[in-house]
Amino acid sequence: MFDIVVAADLDWGIGKANGLPWPKLRGDLQHFKRITQAASEGQRNAVVMGRKTWESKEVAGRPLPSRLNVVVSRGELAVPAGVVVVHSLDEALSVGDAETIFVVGGAGLIRAAIERPDLRFVYLTRIDQRFDCDVRMPDLDARGFVRDAWDGEREAEDFEVRYRIERLRPPPGT
Ligand SMILES: NC(=O)c1ccc[n+]([C@@H]2O[C@H](COP(=O)([O-])OP(=O)(O)OC[C@H]3O[C@@H](n4cnc5c(N)ncnc54)[C@H](OP(=O)(O)O)[C@@H]3O)[C@@H](O)[C@H]2O)c1
């Protein structure tokens, strides 16, 4: 089983010019850190990202601390020690040594991930605005994903950008 963590605007935009389309949303970054880092004592989680996300402004080739960083690329990549490069999502989801695996983007990986029967939750930050985006993910509402009862759900606002953090489950019966 694995989870997805992603933030999307009203049109499911997630990226612009290899970065995030919106200003730094402190509460969302805290949520991302908390959810991806939370592991049992002596364990750690894995974050799986596409090569462009690895090279994006936010990550910039620096591994996210306290998590196993897994980068998916069809090519070869020079990465710091401890970072794992794999060539498919299948391979990424079979890395050992991780309590929970989180697919954290970008769009190509998410597109493949939402088709899988072993997807458990999507932690979705719904940004309540439209931004100029050049990368979009699929519309999860149209695909029948459902809001899951979760005590971490909340609304927040940073830099006059409102957003709601939700947890979704794949369509029932899939
Ligand atoms: N809003 C959010 O929560 C969020 C999260 C993450 C990223 N982003 C943004 O999204 C943008 C990047 O996303 P993106 O969709 O353009 O790129 P991406 O998915 O991060 O990276 C694409 C690359 O990853 C590799 N890849 C992806 N799927 C693969 C698969 N199934 N098998 C093998 N390799 C695969 C390929 O690498 P090679 O070309 O090396 O073969 C592909 O070119 C940036 O703007 C970033 O800031 C936003």
The ligand as an SDF file (V2000), in Angstrom:
LIG
                    3D

 48 52  0  0  0  0  0  0  0  0999 V2000
    1.6670   20.8480   -6.1010 N   0  0  0  0  0  0  0  0  0  0  0  0
    2.3220   19.7640   -5.7140 C   0  0  0  0  0  0  0  0  0  0  0  0
    1.9640   19.1330   -4.7020 O   0  0  0  0  0  0  0  0  0  0  0  0
    3.5220   19.2960   -6.4860 C   0  0  0  0  0  0  0  0  0  0  0  0
    4.1750   18.1160   -6.1450 C   0  0  0  0  0  0  0  0  0  0  0  0
    5.2690   17.7060   -6.9000 C   0  0  0  0  0  0  0  0  0  0  0  0
    5.6730   18.4650   -7.9960 C   0  0  0  0  0  0  0  0  0  0  0  0
    5.0180   19.5970   -8.2840 N   0  0  0  0  0  0  0  0  0  0  0  0
    5.3920   20.4090   -9.4570 C   0  0  0  0  0  0  0  0  0  0  0  0
    5.1480   19.6080  -10.6150 O   0  0  0  0  0  0  0  0  0  0  0  0
    6.1260   19.9340  -11.6020 C   0  0  0  0  0  0  0  0  0  0  0  0
    6.8990   18.6910  -11.9770 C   0  0  0  0  0  0  0  0  0  0  0  0
    6.0080   17.6830  -12.3610 O   0  0  0  0  0  0  0  0  0  0  0  0
    6.0730   16.9420  -13.7800 P   0  0  0  0  0  0  0  0  0  0  0  0
    4.8200   16.1620  -13.9150 O   0  0  0  0  0  0  0  0  0  0  0  0
    6.4290   17.9410  -14.8460 O   0  0  0  0  0  0  0  0  0  0  0  0
    7.3570   16.0070  -13.6300 O   0  0  0  0  0  0  0  0  0  0  0  0
    7.7170   14.7850  -12.6360 P   0  0  0  0  0  0  0  0  0  0  0  0
    6.6250   13.7900  -12.6250 O   0  0  0  0  0  0  0  0  0  0  0  0
    8.2030   15.3090  -11.3490 O   0  0  0  0  0  0  0  0  0  0  0  0
    8.9710   14.2210  -13.4120 O   0  0  0  0  0  0  0  0  0  0  0  0
    8.7800   13.6870  -14.7050 C   0  0  0  0  0  0  0  0  0  0  0  0
    9.9340   12.7550  -14.9740 C   0  0  0  0  0  0  0  0  0  0  0  0
    9.9340   11.7000  -14.0080 O   0  0  0  0  0  0  0  0  0  0  0  0
   10.2200   10.4660  -14.6470 C   0  0  0  0  0  0  0  0  0  0  0  0
    9.0050    9.6620  -14.6130 N   0  0  0  0  0  0  0  0  0  0  0  0
    7.7430   10.0680  -14.3150 C   0  0  0  0  0  0  0  0  0  0  0  0
    6.8950    9.0290  -14.3520 N   0  0  0  0  0  0  0  0  0  0  0  0
    7.6320    7.9430  -14.6560 C   0  0  0  0  0  0  0  0  0  0  0  0
    7.3290    6.5700  -14.8120 C   0  0  0  0  0  0  0  0  0  0  0  0
    6.0650    6.0990  -14.6590 N   0  0  0  0  0  0  0  0  0  0  0  0
    8.3270    5.7330  -15.1520 N   0  0  0  0  0  0  0  0  0  0  0  0
    9.6030    6.1780  -15.3000 C   0  0  0  0  0  0  0  0  0  0  0  0
    9.9540    7.4880  -15.1510 N   0  0  0  0  0  0  0  0  0  0  0  0
    8.9770    8.3430  -14.8370 C   0  0  0  0  0  0  0  0  0  0  0  0
   10.6780   10.8360  -16.0440 C   0  0  0  0  0  0  0  0  0  0  0  0
   12.0540   11.1850  -15.8750 O   0  0  0  0  0  0  0  0  0  0  0  0
   13.1490   11.1790  -17.0580 P   0  0  0  0  0  0  0  0  0  0  0  0
   12.7330   12.2820  -18.0020 O   0  0  0  0  0  0  0  0  0  0  0  0
   14.4360   11.4620  -16.3420 O   0  0  0  0  0  0  0  0  0  0  0  0
   13.0900    9.8130  -17.6720 O   0  0  0  0  0  0  0  0  0  0  0  0
    9.8280   12.0670  -16.3250 C   0  0  0  0  0  0  0  0  0  0  0  0
   10.3270   12.9040  -17.3610 O   0  0  0  0  0  0  0  0  0  0  0  0
    6.9860   21.0160  -11.0050 C   0  0  0  0  0  0  0  0  0  0  0  0
    6.4580   22.2730  -11.3760 O   0  0  0  0  0  0  0  0  0  0  0  0
    6.8390   20.7800   -9.5210 C   0  0  0  0  0  0  0  0  0  0  0  0
    7.1050   21.9450   -8.7620 O   0  0  0  0  0  0  0  0  0  0  0  0
    3.9550   20.0300   -7.5690 C   0  0  0  0  0  0  0  0  0  0  0  0
  1  2  1  0
  2  3  2  0
  2  4  1  0
  4  5  1  0
  4 48  2  0
  5  6  2  0
  6  7  1  0
  7  8  2  0
  8  9  1  0
  8 48  1  0
  9 10  1  0
  9 46  1  0
 10 11  1  0
 11 12  1  0
 11 44  1  0
 12 13  1  0
 13 14  1  0
 14 15  2  0
 14 16  1  0
 14 17  1  0
 17 18  1  0
 18 19  2  0
 18 20  1  0
 18 21  1  0
 21 22  1  0
 22 23  1  0
 23 24  1  0
 23 42  1  0
 24 25  1  0
 25 26  1  0
 25 36  1  0
 26 27  1  0
 26 35  1  0
 27 28  2  0
 28 29  1  0
 29 30  1  0
 29 35  2  0
 30 31  1  0
 30 32  2  0
 32 33  1  0
 33 34  2  0
 34 35  1  0
 36 37  1  0
 36 42  1  0
 37 38  1  0
 38 39  2  0
 38 40  1  0
 38 41  1  0
 42 43  1  0
 44 45  1  0
 44 46  1  0
 46 47  1  0
M  CHG  2   8   1  16  -1
M  END
$$$$
